[in-house]
Amino acid sequence: MITRENLSTRSFVYETLKKRIIELELEPGHKISEQEIAADLEVSRTPVREAFLKLSQENLLGIFPQIGSIVSKIDLNLVEEGRFVRENIERAIVREACRKFGEEQLFHLESNLAMQELCLEKGSYSRLLELDDQYHLLLFEGCNKLRTWTMIRQMNSHFDRLRVLRLASDLDWDVLVSQHRDIYNYIQQKEADMAEKLILEHLNLVNYEKEELKLAYSNYFS
């Protein structure tokens, strides 16, 4: 959950809105106003206006004169581009993790996995989605590639919305958690080829069903 602690008002508004858009709380095609958001978040309109502009630059919000601001629909071309970039970088990350990860990095991954498995048992899927993101962040962080992770995240907003939509439609979390566990094991055993093969399969899960999702949620797609 995003709070105002350690965040400027500008960052708080931007991060909150982006999270709501990616998690489909603000649905594709939904019209939003600066005044309503400012009142909801109890801030002035200036940081909201700045957040709208930044989200527009990231293709998550359309700002139209005389019409207003509308949450962008999911663009499958942007989904594919984001997936392509993430896939090709993250396959290199897991190979590097196999070479570099020591006990501390492995401990962080294993702790994350323990929480994933607990959430799976309890059915806490919202928290599990957060832990999924944190798991991949730990891979980049452990390889000293945090700026690369930030760049990927900026490019993957449409990919992430498709992922959330897929998980909301078919909660096969047991498969995802199992794959996370296997990737961890391959990194621990320094099996770089197997880790790379599995991360590609893992990141392509959402890609297999995008056309079916587009048919089922046609109003969400451009």
C-alpha positions, -999 to 999 in steps of 0.1 A, spaced: 0 0 0 13 35 -9 14 60 19 27 95 22 56 85 44 89 93 28 71 105 -4 66 141 -16 30 150 -24 38 149 -61 52 114 -58 24 102 -36 -3 113 -61 16 99 -91 24 65 -75 -12 61 -62 -28 69 -95 -4 46 -114 -11 18 -90 -48 22 -94 -45 22 -132 -23 -8 -133 -44 -28 -109 -75 -18 -129 -91 0 -100 -93 28 -125 -106 9 -155 -94 15 -191 -117 41 -207 -127 56 -174 -129 94 -172 -112 110 -143 -109 146 -132 -83 166 -114 -108 179 -90 -122 145 -80 -87 130 -75 -75 160 -55 -105 157 -32 -101 119 -29 -64 121 -20 -68 154 0 -42 173 -20 -42 204 -41 -48 202 -78 -12 211 -87 4 177 -79 -26 160 -95 -21 180 -127 16 171 -127 7 134 -121 -18 134 -150 9 149 -173 34 122 -163 9 94 -167 0 108 -201 37 107 -212 37 70 -201 6 62 -223 -15 55 -193 -37 85 -195 -52 105 -224 -57 142 -219 -81 156 -245 -92 193 -248 -129 198 -243 -133 162 -233 -111 156 -202 -87 129 -190 -94 93 -198 -75 62 -186 -59 47 -217 -71 14 -229 -47 -15 -230 -26 -14 -262 -13 -48 -272 15 -33 -293 28 -17 -261 23 -49 -242 44 -68 -267 72 -42 -267 73 -42 -229 73 -80 -228 101 -81 -254 123 -57 -234 117 -73 -201 122 -109 -214 155 -101 -230 169 -83 -200 155 -106 -173 170 -137 -190 204 -120 -186 196 -111 -150 189 -146 -139 221 -158 -156 240 -131 -137 222 -141 -105 235 -177 -110 270 -164 -110 268 -137 -84 241 -145 -58 255 -153 -24 238 -163 9 223 -129 16 207 -125 -18 194 -161 -17 180 -154 18 160 -124 6 146 -145 -23 137 -174 0 121 -151 25 99 -136 -3 90 -171 -14 80 -181 21 56 -151 22 43 -160 -13 35 -196 -1 18 -183 30 -4 -159 10 -12 -187 -14 -24 -208 15 -44 -179 30 -58 -168 -4 -43 -133 0 -40 -126 -37 -36 -88 -36 -6 -92 -13 7 -120 -35 7 -97 -65 29 -73 -46 53 -101 -36 55 -112 -72 68 -78 -82 91 -78 -52 105 -112 -62 116 -99 -96 129 -66 -80 151 -87 -58 167 -104 -88 176 -70 -103 187 -56 -69 209 -86 -62 227 -80 -95 231 -42 -88 207 -33 -117 181 -12 -99 181 15 -126 174 -12 -152 144 -24 -132 131 12 -130 134 16 -168 116 -18 -174 88 -9 -150 82 24 -169 79 4 -202 57 -24 -188 26 -6 -176 4 -20 -203 20 -55 -199 13 -53 -161 -23 -44 -167 -28 -74 -189 -11 -95 -163 -35 -82 -136 -64 -88 -159 -53 -124 -165 -48 -131 -129 -82 -117 -120 -97 -139 -146 -78 -171 -138 -60 -172 -105 -34 -198 -113 -12 -185 -85 0 -220 -76 18 -222 -111 34 -188 -106 46 -195 -71 59 -229 -82 79 -213 -110 93 -187 -86 105 -215 -63 121 -234 -93 138 -203 -105 152 -198 -70 164 -234 -69 182 -230 -103 199 -198 -91 210 -215 -59 224 -245 -79 239 -221 -105 220 -238 -133 220 -208 -156 205 -225 -187 176 -239 -167 170 -206 -149 169 -187 -182 146 -212 -198 122 -210 -169 122 -172 -167 112 -171 -204 83 -195 -198 73 -175 -167 72 -141 -184 53 -156 -214 24 -169 -194 4 -138 -200 13 -137 -237 -4 -170 -244 -39 -158 -236 -39 -121 -246 -62 -126 -276 -87 -145 -254 -86 -117 -228 -92 -92 -255 -123 -110 -266 -135 -114 -230 -128 -77 -220 -131 -60 -254 -140 -26 -238 -106 -26 -220 -85 -28 -252 -77 -2 -279 
